[in-house]
Amino acid sequence: MVWMFQKHPEEFAKYYHQRSNVESTFSMIKRKFSPFIRSRKSVSQRNEVLCLVVCHNISVLITCIFELNLDVNFEK
């Protein structure tokens, strides 16, 4: 990675930025909901994580609606 940073900094920055976005999103999910997965089976764990991601996305949307004073019409 050091070689890629030195030889191709723009390509490195693109991938690093994607990684930092993912890490910050997981950090937000862990802080808001729980840092633990309670399911035992792998399928259940996957479903639990997917549910947490959906809950996080809904939470972020609601926060944006109220902070930005958006007029949202769900009847369309």
PQR file with spaces between the fields and no chain letter, atoms N, CA, C, O and H, PARSE charges and radii, in Angstrom:
ATOM       1  N    MET     1       0.812   -1.188    0.000 -0.4000 1.5000
ATOM       2  CA   MET     1       0.000    0.000    0.000 -0.0000 2.0000
ATOM       3  C    MET     1       0.864    1.265    0.000  0.5500 1.7000
ATOM       4  O    MET     1       0.481    2.286   -0.570 -0.5500 1.4000
ATOM       5  N    VAL     2       2.017    1.186    0.636 -0.4000 1.5000
ATOM       6  CA   VAL     2       2.910    2.348    0.630 -0.0000 2.0000
ATOM       7  C    VAL     2       3.379    2.617   -0.782  0.5500 1.7000
ATOM       8  O    VAL     2       3.460    3.772   -1.201 -0.5500 1.4000
ATOM       9  H    VAL     2       2.329    0.356    1.099  0.4000 1.0000
ATOM      10  N    TRP     3       3.694    1.553   -1.531 -0.4000 1.5000
ATOM      11  CA   TRP     3       4.122    1.714   -2.927 -0.0000 2.0000
ATOM      12  C    TRP     3       3.011    2.360   -3.744  0.5500 1.7000
ATOM      13  O    TRP     3       3.266    3.265   -4.539 -0.5500 1.4000
ATOM      14  H    TRP     3       3.628    0.615   -1.191  0.4000 1.0000
ATOM      15  N    MET     4       1.786    1.900   -3.552 -0.4000 1.5000
ATOM      16  CA   MET     4       0.662    2.464   -4.303 -0.0000 2.0000
ATOM      17  C    MET     4       0.453    3.935   -3.922  0.5500 1.7000
ATOM      18  O    MET     4       0.151    4.763   -4.781 -0.5500 1.4000
ATOM      19  H    MET     4       1.579    1.164   -2.906  0.4000 1.0000
ATOM      20  N    PHE     5       0.614    4.255   -2.640 -0.4000 1.5000
ATOM      21  CA   PHE     5       0.480    5.635   -2.202 -0.0000 2.0000
ATOM      22  C    PHE     5       1.535    6.526   -2.855  0.5500 1.7000
ATOM      23  O    PHE     5       1.242    7.659   -3.235 -0.5500 1.4000
ATOM      24  H    PHE     5       0.860    3.582   -1.942  0.4000 1.0000
ATOM      25  N    GLN     6       2.754    6.022   -2.985 -0.4000 1.5000
ATOM      26  CA   GLN     6       3.837    6.820   -3.545 -0.0000 2.0000
ATOM      27  C    GLN     6       3.755    6.922   -5.066  0.5500 1.7000
ATOM      28  O    GLN     6       4.020    7.986   -5.625 -0.5500 1.4000
ATOM      29  H    GLN     6       2.993    5.101   -2.676  0.4000 1.0000
ATOM      30  N    LYS     7       3.395    5.836   -5.743 -0.4000 1.5000
ATOM      31  CA   LYS     7       3.416    5.814   -7.206 -0.0000 2.0000
ATOM      32  C    LYS     7       2.109    6.276   -7.840  0.5500 1.7000
ATOM      33  O    LYS     7       2.129    6.888   -8.909 -0.5500 1.4000
ATOM      34  H    LYS     7       3.179    4.971   -5.289  0.4000 1.0000
ATOM      35  N    HIS     8       0.975    5.996   -7.203 -0.4000 1.5000
ATOM      36  CA   HIS     8      -0.333    6.330   -7.753 -0.0000 2.0000
ATOM      37  C    HIS     8      -1.218    6.954   -6.673  0.5500 1.7000
ATOM      38  O    HIS     8      -2.186    6.337   -6.230 -0.5500 1.4000
ATOM      39  H    HIS     8       0.958    5.499   -6.335  0.4000 1.0000
ATOM      40  N    PRO     9      -0.886    8.181   -6.250 -0.5600 1.5000
ATOM      41  CA   PRO     9      -1.613    8.760   -5.118  0.2800 2.0000
ATOM      42  C    PRO     9      -3.097    9.007   -5.395  0.5500 1.7000
ATOM      43  O    PRO     9      -3.914    8.883   -4.482 -0.5500 1.4000
ATOM      44  N    GLU    10      -3.465    9.355   -6.634 -0.4000 1.5000
ATOM      45  CA   GLU    10      -4.879    9.614   -6.912 -0.0000 2.0000
ATOM      46  C    GLU    10      -5.711    8.333   -6.854  0.5500 1.7000
ATOM      47  O    GLU    10      -6.844    8.351   -6.373 -0.5500 1.4000
ATOM      48  H    GLU    10      -2.802    9.456   -7.375  0.4000 1.0000
ATOM      49  N    GLU    11      -5.160    7.232   -7.338 -0.4000 1.5000
ATOM      50  CA   GLU    11      -5.868    5.954   -7.255 -0.0000 2.0000
ATOM      51  C    GLU    11      -5.946    5.467   -5.805  0.5500 1.7000
ATOM      52  O    GLU    11      -6.967    4.930   -5.377 -0.5500 1.4000
ATOM      53  H    GLU    11      -4.240    7.217   -7.729  0.4000 1.0000
ATOM      54  N    PHE    12      -4.863    5.659   -5.059 -0.4000 1.5000
ATOM      55  CA   PHE    12      -4.862    5.297   -3.642 -0.0000 2.0000
ATOM      56  C    PHE    12      -5.916    6.092   -2.881  0.5500 1.7000
ATOM      57  O    PHE    12      -6.632    5.537   -2.047 -0.5500 1.4000
ATOM      58  H    PHE    12      -4.033    6.095   -5.406  0.4000 1.0000
ATOM      59  N    ALA    13      -6.013    7.380   -3.162 -0.4000 1.5000
ATOM      60  CA   ALA    13      -6.971    8.235   -2.461 -0.0000 2.0000
ATOM      61  C    ALA    13      -8.403    7.792   -2.730  0.5500 1.7000
ATOM      62  O    ALA    13      -9.251    7.842   -1.840 -0.5500 1.4000
ATOM      63  H    ALA    13      -5.431    7.831   -3.838  0.4000 1.0000
ATOM      64  N    LYS    14      -8.673    7.352   -3.971 -0.4000 1.5000
ATOM      65  CA   LYS    14     -10.021    6.910   -4.309 -0.0000 2.0000
ATOM      66  C    LYS    14     -10.414    5.700   -3.468  0.5500 1.7000
ATOM      67  O    LYS    14     -11.507    5.667   -2.901 -0.5500 1.4000
ATOM      68  H    LYS    14      -7.984    7.311   -4.694  0.4000 1.0000
ATOM      69  N    TYR    15      -9.537    4.713   -3.383 -0.4000 1.5000
ATOM      70  CA   TYR    15      -9.846    3.512   -2.619 -0.0000 2.0000
ATOM      71  C    TYR    15      -9.820    3.777   -1.110  0.5500 1.7000
ATOM      72  O    TYR    15     -10.615    3.204   -0.366 -0.5500 1.4000
ATOM      73  H    TYR    15      -8.650    4.740   -3.843  0.4000 1.0000
ATOM      74  N    TYR    16      -8.927    4.627   -0.669 -0.4000 1.5000
ATOM      75  CA   TYR    16      -8.868    4.940    0.757 -0.0000 2.0000
ATOM      76  C    TYR    16     -10.132    5.666    1.190  0.5500 1.7000
ATOM      77  O    TYR    16     -10.646    5.426    2.282 -0.5500 1.4000
ATOM      78  H    TYR    16      -8.281    5.093   -1.274  0.4000 1.0000
ATOM      79  N    HIS    17     -10.632    6.549    0.344 -0.4000 1.5000
ATOM      80  CA   HIS    17     -11.848    7.280    0.679 -0.0000 2.0000
ATOM      81  C    HIS    17     -13.038    6.324    0.797  0.5500 1.7000
ATOM      82  O    HIS    17     -13.876    6.491    1.682 -0.5500 1.4000
ATOM      83  H    HIS    17     -10.215    6.744   -0.544  0.4000 1.0000
ATOM      84  N    GLN    18     -13.118    5.330   -0.081 -0.4000 1.5000
ATOM      85  CA   GLN    18     -14.186    4.333    0.020 -0.0000 2.0000
ATOM      86  C    GLN    18     -14.076    3.576    1.340  0.5500 1.7000
ATOM      87  O    GLN    18     -15.078    3.339    2.013 -0.5500 1.4000
ATOM      88  H    GLN    18     -12.437    5.195   -0.800  0.4000 1.0000
ATOM      89  N    ARG    19     -12.871    3.205    1.698 -0.4000 1.5000
ATOM      90  CA   ARG    19     -12.655    2.469    2.943 -0.0000 2.0000
ATOM      91  C    ARG    19     -13.037    3.315    4.145  0.5500 1.7000
ATOM      92  O    ARG    19     -13.686    2.820    5.067 -0.5500 1.4000
ATOM      93  H    ARG    19     -12.057    3.398    1.150  0.4000 1.0000
ATOM      94  N    SER    20     -12.647    4.573    4.151 -0.4000 1.5000
ATOM      95  CA   SER    20     -12.962    5.425    5.292 -0.0000 2.0000
ATOM      96  C    SER    20     -14.469    5.635    5.416  0.5500 1.7000
ATOM      97  O    SER    20     -14.982    5.740    6.530 -0.5500 1.4000
ATOM      98  H    SER    20     -12.120    4.975    3.402  0.4000 1.0000
ATOM      99  N    ASN    21     -15.185    5.700    4.296 -0.4000 1.5000
ATOM     100  CA   ASN    21     -16.647    5.814    4.347 -0.0000 2.0000
ATOM     101  C    ASN    21     -17.269    4.580    4.994  0.5500 1.7000
ATOM     102  O    ASN    21     -18.163    4.697    5.832 -0.5500 1.4000
ATOM     103  H    ASN    21     -14.768    5.615    3.391  0.4000 1.0000
ATOM     104  N    VAL    22     -16.801    3.418    4.608 -0.4000 1.5000
ATOM     105  CA   VAL    22     -17.330    2.177    5.169 -0.0000 2.0000
ATOM     106  C    VAL    22     -17.032    2.096    6.653  0.5500 1.7000
ATOM     107  O    VAL    22     -17.909    1.733    7.437 -0.5500 1.4000
ATOM     108  H    VAL    22     -16.074    3.323    3.928  0.4000 1.0000
ATOM     109  N    GLU    23     -15.817    2.424    7.055 -0.4000 1.5000
ATOM     110  CA   GLU    23     -15.452    2.358    8.468 -0.0000 2.0000
ATOM     111  C    GLU    23     -16.258    3.343    9.306  0.5500 1.7000
ATOM     112  O    GLU    23     -16.672    3.012   10.417 -0.5500 1.4000
ATOM     113  H    GLU    23     -15.105    2.719    6.418  0.4000 1.0000
ATOM     114  N    SER    24     -16.482    4.534    8.794 -0.4000 1.5000
ATOM     115  CA   SER    24     -17.261    5.503    9.568 -0.0000 2.0000
ATOM     116  C    SER    24     -18.726    5.082    9.665  0.5500 1.7000
ATOM     117  O    SER    24     -19.374    5.335   10.681 -0.5500 1.4000
ATOM     118  H    SER    24     -16.146    4.803    7.891  0.4000 1.0000
ATOM     119  N    THR    25     -19.256    4.441    8.618 -0.4000 1.5000
ATOM     120  CA   THR    25     -20.633    3.959    8.666 -0.0000 2.0000
ATOM     121  C    THR    25     -20.777    2.845    9.688  0.5500 1.7000
ATOM     122  O    THR    25     -21.724    2.855   10.474 -0.5500 1.4000
ATOM     123  H    THR    25     -18.729    4.235    7.793  0.4000 1.0000
ATOM     124  N    PHE    26     -19.867    1.891    9.698 -0.4000 1.5000
ATOM     125  CA   PHE    26     -19.917    0.823   10.703 -0.0000 2.0000
ATOM     126  C    PHE    26     -19.769    1.397   12.115  0.5500 1.7000
ATOM     127  O    PHE    26     -20.418    0.923   13.047 -0.5500 1.4000
ATOM     128  H    PHE    26     -19.097    1.883    9.060  0.4000 1.0000
ATOM     129  N    SER    27     -18.929    2.402   12.272 -0.4000 1.5000
ATOM     130  CA   SER    27     -18.763    3.035   13.571 -0.0000 2.0000
ATOM     131  C    SER    27     -20.068    3.693   14.023  0.5500 1.7000
ATOM     132  O    SER    27     -20.446    3.584   15.190 -0.5500 1.4000
ATOM     133  H    SER    27     -18.402    2.787   11.514  0.4000 1.0000
ATOM     134  N    MET    28     -20.751    4.369   13.109 -0.4000 1.5000
ATOM     135  CA   MET    28     -22.030    4.995   13.440 -0.0000 2.0000
ATOM     136  C    MET    28     -23.058    3.947   13.861  0.5500 1.7000
ATOM     137  O    MET    28     -23.791    4.146   14.830 -0.5500 1.4000
ATOM     138  H    MET    28     -20.444    4.458   12.162  0.4000 1.0000
ATOM     139  N    ILE    29     -23.110    2.842   13.140 -0.4000 1.5000
ATOM     140  CA   ILE    29     -24.063    1.775   13.455 -0.0000 2.0000
ATOM     141  C    ILE    29     -23.768    1.196   14.832  0.5500 1.7000
ATOM     142  O    ILE    29     -24.685    0.970   15.622 -0.5500 1.4000
ATOM     143  H    ILE    29     -22.515    2.680   12.353  0.4000 1.0000
ATOM     144  N    LYS    30     -22.495    0.954   15.124 -0.4000 1.5000
ATOM     145  CA   LYS    30     -22.122    0.385   16.423 -0.0000 2.0000
ATOM     146  C    LYS    30     -22.433    1.336   17.567  0.5500 1.7000
ATOM     147  O    LYS    30     -22.880    0.898   18.627 -0.5500 1.4000
ATOM     148  H    LYS    30     -21.750    1.138   14.482  0.4000 1.0000
ATOM     149  N    ARG    31     -22.202    2.637   17.370 -0.4000 1.5000
ATOM     150  CA   ARG    31     -22.483    3.604   18.429 -0.0000 2.0000
ATOM     151  C    ARG    31     -23.982    3.784   18.654  0.5500 1.7000
ATOM     152  O    ARG    31     -24.432    3.913   19.792 -0.5500 1.4000
ATOM     153  H    ARG    31     -21.839    2.993   16.509  0.4000 1.0000
ATOM     154  N    LYS    32     -24.741    3.791   17.580 -0.4000 1.5000
ATOM     155  CA   LYS    32     -26.171    4.063   17.703 -0.0000 2.0000
ATOM     156  C    LYS    32     -26.951    2.861   18.225  0.5500 1.7000
ATOM     157  O    LYS    32     -27.830    3.019   19.072 -0.5500 1.4000
ATOM     158  H    LYS    32     -24.375    3.686   16.656  0.4000 1.0000
ATOM     159  N    PHE    33     -26.646    1.678   17.738 -0.4000 1.5000
ATOM     160  CA   PHE    33     -27.451    0.511   18.070 -0.0000 2.0000
ATOM     161  C    PHE    33     -26.745   -0.405   19.064  0.5500 1.7000
ATOM     162  O    PHE    33     -27.101   -0.430   20.242 -0.5500 1.4000
ATOM     163  H    PHE    33     -25.932    1.550   17.050  0.4000 1.0000
ATOM     164  N    SER    34     -25.774   -1.137   18.612 -0.4000 1.5000
ATOM     165  CA   SER    34     -25.066   -2.036   19.518 -0.0000 2.0000
ATOM     166  C    SER    34     -23.775   -2.498   18.854  0.5500 1.7000
ATOM     167  O    SER    34     -23.752   -2.738   17.646 -0.5500 1.4000
ATOM     168  H    SER    34     -25.485   -1.116   17.655  0.4000 1.0000
ATOM     169  N    PRO    35     -22.712   -2.624   19.622 -0.5600 1.5000
ATOM     170  CA   PRO    35     -21.466   -3.114   19.026  0.2800 2.0000
ATOM     171  C    PRO    35     -21.430   -4.636   18.905  0.5500 1.7000
ATOM     172  O    PRO    35     -20.431   -5.199   18.457 -0.5500 1.4000
ATOM     173  N    PHE    36     -22.515   -5.302   19.303 -0.4000 1.5000
ATOM     174  CA   PHE    36     -22.535   -6.764   19.301 -0.0000 2.0000
ATOM     175  C    PHE    36     -23.625   -7.304   18.388  0.5500 1.7000
ATOM     176  O    PHE    36     -24.675   -6.686   18.212 -0.5500 1.4000
ATOM     177  H    PHE    36     -23.326   -4.845   19.668  0.4000 1.0000
ATOM     178  N    ILE    37     -23.356   -8.457   17.816 -0.4000 1.5000
ATOM     179  CA   ILE    37     -24.363   -9.219   17.082 -0.0000 2.0000
ATOM     180  C    ILE    37     -24.783  -10.351   18.011  0.5500 1.7000
ATOM     181  O    ILE    37     -23.941  -11.087   18.526 -0.5500 1.4000
ATOM     182  H    ILE    37     -22.503   -8.959   17.959  0.4000 1.0000
ATOM     183  N    ARG    38     -26.069  -10.482   18.217 -0.4000 1.5000
ATOM     184  CA   ARG    38     -26.540  -11.442   19.208 -0.0000 2.0000
ATOM     185  C    ARG    38     -26.892  -12.803   18.621  0.5500 1.7000
ATOM     186  O    ARG    38     -27.067  -13.771   19.361 -0.5500 1.4000
ATOM     187  H    ARG    38     -26.752   -9.885   17.798  0.4000 1.0000
ATOM     188  N    SER    39     -26.996  -12.884   17.322 -0.4000 1.5000
ATOM     189  CA   SER    39     -27.376  -14.149   16.690 -0.0000 2.0000
ATOM     190  C    SER    39     -26.222  -15.140   16.728  0.5500 1.7000
ATOM     191  O    SER    39     -25.053  -14.759   16.788 -0.5500 1.4000
ATOM     192  H    SER    39     -26.855  -12.098   16.721  0.4000 1.0000
ATOM     193  N    ARG    40     -26.576  -16.407   16.691 -0.4000 1.5000
ATOM     194  CA   ARG    40     -25.543  -17.447   16.774 -0.0000 2.0000
ATOM     195  C    ARG    40     -25.214  -18.034   15.404  0.5500 1.7000
ATOM     196  O    ARG    40     -24.047  -18.283   15.102 -0.5500 1.4000
ATOM     197  H    ARG    40     -27.525  -16.716   16.642  0.4000 1.0000
ATOM     198  N    LYS    41     -26.215  -18.251   14.588 -0.4000 1.5000
ATOM     199  CA   LYS    41     -25.988  -18.859   13.277 -0.0000 2.0000
ATOM     200  C    LYS    41     -25.583  -17.790   12.263  0.5500 1.7000
ATOM     201  O    LYS    41     -25.974  -16.628   12.378 -0.5500 1.4000
ATOM     202  H    LYS    41     -27.163  -18.048   14.833  0.4000 1.0000
ATOM     203  N    SER    42     -24.799  -18.199   11.277 -0.4000 1.5000
ATOM     204  CA   SER    42     -24.258  -17.233   10.319 -0.0000 2.0000
ATOM     205  C    SER    42     -25.351  -16.566    9.489  0.5500 1.7000
ATOM     206  O    SER    42     -25.258  -15.375    9.191 -0.5500 1.4000
ATOM     207  H    SER    42     -24.481  -19.142   11.184  0.4000 1.0000
ATOM     208  N    VAL    43     -26.375  -17.309    9.116 -0.4000 1.5000
ATOM     209  CA   VAL    43     -27.478  -16.722    8.344 -0.0000 2.0000
ATOM     210  C    VAL    43     -28.203  -15.675    9.192  0.5500 1.7000
ATOM     211  O    VAL    43     -28.551  -14.601    8.702 -0.5500 1.4000
ATOM     212  H    VAL    43     -26.451  -18.277    9.359  0.4000 1.0000
ATOM     213  N    SER    44     -28.423  -15.992   10.442 -0.4000 1.5000
ATOM     214  CA   SER    44     -29.078  -15.056   11.358 -0.0000 2.0000
ATOM     215  C    SER    44     -28.205  -13.832   11.603  0.5500 1.7000
ATOM     216  O    SER    44     -28.718  -12.719   11.711 -0.5500 1.4000
ATOM     217  H    SER    44     -28.140  -16.865   10.841  0.4000 1.0000
ATOM     218  N    GLN    45     -26.909  -14.023   11.691 -0.4000 1.5000
ATOM     219  CA   GLN    45     -25.990  -12.897   11.871 -0.0000 2.0000
ATOM     220  C    GLN    45     -26.044  -11.956   10.672  0.5500 1.7000
ATOM     221  O    GLN    45     -26.082  -10.734   10.814 -0.5500 1.4000
ATOM     222  H    GLN    45     -26.492  -14.928   11.603  0.4000 1.0000
ATOM     223  N    ARG    46     -26.046  -12.556    9.502 -0.4000 1.5000
ATOM     224  CA   ARG    46     -26.119  -11.740    8.281 -0.0000 2.0000
ATOM     225  C    ARG    46     -27.417  -10.939    8.246  0.5500 1.7000
ATOM     226  O    ARG    46     -27.415   -9.751    7.924 -0.5500 1.4000
ATOM     227  H    ARG    46     -26.015  -13.549    9.386  0.4000 1.0000
ATOM     228  N    ASN    47     -28.531  -11.603    8.584 -0.4000 1.5000
ATOM     229  CA   ASN    47     -29.813  -10.913    8.592 -0.0000 2.0000
ATOM     230  C    ASN    47     -29.850   -9.805    9.640  0.5500 1.7000
ATOM     231  O    ASN    47     -30.425   -8.743    9.399 -0.5500 1.4000
ATOM     232  H    ASN    47     -28.533  -12.569    8.846  0.4000 1.0000
ATOM     233  N    GLU    48     -29.255  -10.039   10.773 -0.4000 1.5000
ATOM     234  CA   GLU    48     -29.210   -9.028   11.820 -0.0000 2.0000
ATOM     235  C    GLU    48     -28.413   -7.809   11.372  0.5500 1.7000
ATOM     236  O    GLU    48     -28.826   -6.674   11.606 -0.5500 1.4000
ATOM     237  H    GLU    48     -28.788  -10.902   10.968  0.4000 1.0000
ATOM     238  N    VAL    49     -27.286   -8.041   10.735 -0.4000 1.5000
ATOM     239  CA   VAL    49     -26.476   -6.922   10.243 -0.0000 2.0000
ATOM     240  C    VAL    49     -27.227   -6.155    9.157  0.5500 1.7000
ATOM     241  O    VAL    49     -27.192   -4.925    9.132 -0.5500 1.4000
ATOM     242  H    VAL    49     -26.951   -8.964   10.544  0.4000 1.0000
ATOM     243  N    LEU    50     -27.898   -6.863    8.270 -0.4000 1.5000
ATOM     244  CA   LEU    50     -28.669   -6.188    7.225 -0.0000 2.0000
ATOM     245  C    LEU    50     -29.797   -5.360    7.821  0.5500 1.7000
ATOM     246  O    LEU    50     -30.077   -4.261    7.340 -0.5500 1.4000
ATOM     247  H    LEU    50     -27.927   -7.863    8.290  0.4000 1.0000
ATOM     248  N    CYS    51     -30.445   -5.869    8.858 -0.4000 1.5000
ATOM     249  CA   CYS    51     -31.495   -5.103    9.541 -0.0000 2.0000
ATOM     250  C    CYS    51     -30.918   -3.854   10.204  0.5500 1.7000
ATOM     251  O    CYS    51     -31.541   -2.793   10.181 -0.5500 1.4000
ATOM     252  H    CYS    51     -30.218   -6.761    9.248  0.4000 1.0000
ATOM     253  N    LEU    52     -29.743   -3.976   10.787 -0.4000 1.5000
ATOM     254  CA   LEU    52     -29.096   -2.810   11.395 -0.0000 2.0000
ATOM     255  C    LEU    52     -28.770   -1.752   10.342  0.5500 1.7000
ATOM     256  O    LEU    52     -28.910   -0.554   10.592 -0.5500 1.4000
ATOM     257  H    LEU    52     -29.236   -4.838   10.806  0.4000 1.0000
ATOM     258  N    VAL    53     -28.339   -2.198    9.176 -0.4000 1.5000
ATOM     259  CA   VAL    53     -28.028   -1.258    8.091 -0.0000 2.0000
ATOM     260  C    VAL    53     -29.292   -0.538    7.627  0.5500 1.7000
ATOM     261  O    VAL    53     -29.264    0.671    7.394 -0.5500 1.4000
ATOM     262  H    VAL    53     -28.226   -3.171    8.974  0.4000 1.0000
ATOM     263  N    VAL    54     -30.394   -1.262    7.492 -0.4000 1.5000
ATOM     264  CA   VAL    54     -31.660   -0.639    7.098 -0.0000 2.0000
ATOM     265  C    VAL    54     -32.104    0.368    8.163  0.5500 1.7000
ATOM     266  O    VAL    54     -32.521    1.477    7.829 -0.5500 1.4000
ATOM     267  H    VAL    54     -30.418   -2.244    7.681  0.4000 1.0000
ATOM     268  N    CYS    55     -32.017   -0.007    9.426 -0.4000 1.5000
ATOM     269  CA   CYS    55     -32.380    0.904   10.520 -0.0000 2.0000
ATOM     270  C    CYS    55     -31.493    2.139   10.525  0.5500 1.7000
ATOM     271  O    CYS    55     -31.972    3.247   10.762 -0.5500 1.4000
ATOM     272  H    CYS    55     -31.678   -0.908    9.697  0.4000 1.0000
ATOM     273  N    HIS    56     -30.226    1.960   10.270 -0.4000 1.5000
ATOM     274  CA   HIS    56     -29.293    3.091   10.210 -0.0000 2.0000
ATOM     275  C    HIS    56     -29.680    4.031    9.069  0.5500 1.7000
ATOM     276  O    HIS    56     -29.714    5.248    9.250 -0.5500 1.4000
ATOM     277  H    HIS    56     -29.837    1.059   10.077  0.4000 1.0000
ATOM     278  N    ASN    57     -29.969    3.474    7.903 -0.4000 1.5000
ATOM     279  CA   ASN    57     -30.338    4.301    6.752 -0.0000 2.0000
ATOM     280  C    ASN    57     -31.611    5.088    7.024  0.5500 1.7000
ATOM     281  O    ASN    57     -31.694    6.266    6.677 -0.5500 1.4000
ATOM     282  H    ASN    57     -29.942    2.485    7.755  0.4000 1.0000
ATOM     283  N    ILE    58     -32.603    4.454    7.640 -0.4000 1.5000
ATOM     284  CA   ILE    58     -33.842    5.158    7.980 -0.0000 2.0000
ATOM     285  C    ILE    58     -33.555    6.272    8.984  0.5500 1.7000
ATOM     286  O    ILE    58     -34.090    7.374    8.862 -0.5500 1.4000
ATOM     287  H    ILE    58     -32.535    3.497    7.922  0.4000 1.0000
ATOM     288  N    SER    59     -32.730    5.990    9.952 -0.4000 1.5000
ATOM     289  CA   SER    59     -32.370    6.982   10.963 -0.0000 2.0000
ATOM     290  C    SER    59     -31.684    8.193   10.333  0.5500 1.7000
ATOM     291  O    SER    59     -31.983    9.335   10.680 -0.5500 1.4000
ATOM     292  H    SER    59     -32.296    5.095   10.051  0.4000 1.0000
ATOM     293  N    VAL    60     -30.771    7.936    9.415 -0.4000 1.5000
ATOM     294  CA   VAL    60     -30.058    9.034    8.747 -0.0000 2.0000
ATOM     295  C    VAL    60     -31.025    9.853    7.895  0.5500 1.7000
ATOM     296  O    VAL    60     -30.933   11.080    7.869 -0.5500 1.4000
ATOM     297  H    VAL    60     -30.528    7.008    9.133  0.4000 1.0000
ATOM     298  N    LEU    61     -31.945    9.197    7.204 -0.4000 1.5000
ATOM     299  CA   LEU    61     -32.925    9.920    6.399 -0.0000 2.0000
ATOM     300  C    LEU    61     -33.805   10.811    7.268  0.5500 1.7000
ATOM     301  O    LEU    61     -34.055   11.965    6.921 -0.5500 1.4000
ATOM     302  H    LEU    61     -32.020    8.200    7.225  0.4000 1.0000
ATOM     303  N    ILE    62     -34.268   10.287    8.384 -0.4000 1.5000
ATOM     304  CA   ILE    62     -35.113   11.078    9.276 -0.0000 2.0000
ATOM     305  C    ILE    62     -34.345   12.279    9.827  0.5500 1.7000
ATOM     306  O    ILE    62     -34.878   13.386    9.903 -0.5500 1.4000
ATOM     307  H    ILE    62     -34.065    9.349    8.666  0.4000 1.0000
ATOM     308  N    THR    63     -33.101   12.052   10.206 -0.4000 1.5000
ATOM     309  CA   THR    63     -32.269   13.153   10.708 -0.0000 2.0000
ATOM     310  C    THR    63     -32.097   14.232    9.646  0.5500 1.7000
ATOM     311  O    THR    63     -32.201   15.421    9.951 -0.5500 1.4000
ATOM     312  H    THR    63     -32.668   11.153   10.144  0.4000 1.0000
ATOM     313  N    CYS    64     -31.837   13.835    8.413 -0.4000 1.5000
ATOM     314  CA   CYS    64     -31.669   14.809    7.324 -0.0000 2.0000
ATOM     315  C    CYS    64     -32.957   15.576    7.055  0.5500 1.7000
ATOM     316  O    CYS    64     -32.919   16.780    6.799 -0.5500 1.4000
ATOM     317  H    CYS    64     -31.753   12.870    8.165  0.4000 1.0000
ATOM     318  N    ILE    65     -34.084   14.897    7.110 -0.4000 1.5000
ATOM     319  CA   ILE    65     -35.370   15.564    6.881 -0.0000 2.0000
ATOM     320  C    ILE    65     -35.576   16.676    7.899  0.5500 1.7000
ATOM     321  O    ILE    65     -35.984   17.779    7.534 -0.5500 1.4000
ATOM     322  H    ILE    65     -34.115   13.920    7.318  0.4000 1.0000
ATOM     323  N    PHE    66     -35.300   16.404    9.171 -0.4000 1.5000
ATOM     324  CA   PHE    66     -35.526   17.408   10.205 -0.0000 2.0000
ATOM     325  C    PHE    66     -34.449   18.482   10.234  0.5500 1.7000
ATOM     326  O    PHE    66     -34.759   19.650   10.465 -0.5500 1.4000
ATOM     327  H    PHE    66     -34.969   15.509    9.468  0.4000 1.0000
ATOM     328  N    GLU    67     -33.202   18.121   10.009 -0.4000 1.5000
ATOM     329  CA   GLU    67     -32.129   19.119   10.053 -0.0000 2.0000
ATOM     330  C    GLU    67     -32.179   20.070    8.869  0.5500 1.7000
ATOM     331  O    GLU    67     -31.865   21.252    9.009 -0.5500 1.4000
ATOM     332  H    GLU    67     -32.950   17.171    9.822  0.4000 1.0000
ATOM     333  N    LEU    68     -32.569   19.567    7.707 -0.4000 1.5000
ATOM     334  CA   LEU    68     -32.596   20.394    6.503 -0.0000 2.0000
ATOM     335  C    LEU    68     -33.976   20.975    6.215  0.5500 1.7000
ATOM     336  O    LEU    68     -34.171   21.646    5.201 -0.5500 1.4000
ATOM     337  H    LEU    68     -32.824   18.607    7.593  0.4000 1.0000
ATOM     338  N    ASN    69     -34.933   20.718    7.106 -0.4000 1.5000
ATOM     339  CA   ASN    69     -36.307   21.203    6.944 -0.0000 2.0000
ATOM     340  C    ASN    69     -36.875   20.852    5.574  0.5500 1.7000
ATOM     341  O    ASN    69     -37.430   21.705    4.882 -0.5500 1.4000
ATOM     342  H    ASN    69     -34.774   20.173    7.930  0.4000 1.0000
ATOM     343  N    LEU    70     -36.731   19.602    5.197 -0.4000 1.5000
ATOM     344  CA   LEU    70     -37.233   19.146    3.901 -0.0000 2.0000
ATOM     345  C    LEU    70     -38.729   18.885    3.981  0.5500 1.7000
ATOM     346  O    LEU    70     -39.240   18.387    4.984 -0.5500 1.4000
ATOM     347  H    LEU    70     -36.280   18.909    5.760  0.4000 1.0000
ATOM     348  N    ASP    71     -39.419   19.233    2.900 -0.4000 1.5000
ATOM     349  CA   ASP    71     -40.837   18.945    2.801 -0.0000 2.0000
ATOM     350  C    ASP    71     -40.981   17.627    2.055  0.5500 1.7000
ATOM     351  O    ASP    71     -40.803   17.572    0.838 -0.5500 1.4000
ATOM     352  H    ASP    71     -39.004   19.638    2.085  0.4000 1.0000
ATOM     353  N    VAL    72     -41.302   16.570    2.782 -0.4000 1.5000
ATOM     354  CA   VAL    72     -41.349   15.233    2.205 -0.0000 2.0000
ATOM     355  C    VAL    72     -42.798   14.820    2.037  0.5500 1.7000
ATOM     356  O    VAL    72     -43.609   14.938    2.956 -0.5500 1.4000
ATOM     357  H    VAL    72     -41.447   16.614    3.771  0.4000 1.0000
ATOM     358  N    ASN    73     -43.110   14.332    0.837 -0.4000 1.5000
ATOM     359  CA   ASN    73     -44.452   13.860    0.552 -0.0000 2.0000
ATOM     360  C    ASN    73     -44.360   12.394    0.155  0.5500 1.7000
ATOM     361  O    ASN    73     -43.837   12.065   -0.910 -0.5500 1.4000
ATOM     362  H    ASN    73     -42.452   14.236    0.090  0.4000 1.0000
ATOM     363  N    PHE    74     -44.867   11.517    1.009 -0.4000 1.5000
ATOM     364  CA   PHE    74     -44.785   10.083    0.754 -0.0000 2.0000
ATOM     365  C    PHE    74     -45.995    9.555   -0.010  0.5500 1.7000
ATOM     366  O    PHE    74     -46.090    8.352   -0.254 -0.5500 1.4000
ATOM     367  H    PHE    74     -45.292   11.784    1.873  0.4000 1.0000
ATOM     368  N    GLU    75     -46.911   10.426   -0.387 -0.4000 1.5000
ATOM     369  CA   GLU    75     -48.123    9.989   -1.069 -0.0000 2.0000
ATOM     370  C    GLU    75     -47.920    9.746   -2.558  0.5500 1.7000
ATOM     371  O    GLU    75     -48.793    9.163   -3.200 -0.5500 1.4000
ATOM     372  H    GLU    75     -46.833   11.403   -0.189  0.4000 1.0000
ATOM     373  N    LYS    76     -46.835   10.158   -3.110 -0.4000 1.5000
ATOM     374  CA   LYS    76     -46.586    9.993   -4.551 -0.0000 2.0000
ATOM     375  C    LYS    76     -46.258    8.583   -4.895  0.5500 1.7000
ATOM     376  O    LYS    76     -46.021    8.272   -6.062 -0.5500 1.4000
ATOM     377  H    LYS    76     -46.125   10.632   -2.589  0.4000 1.0000
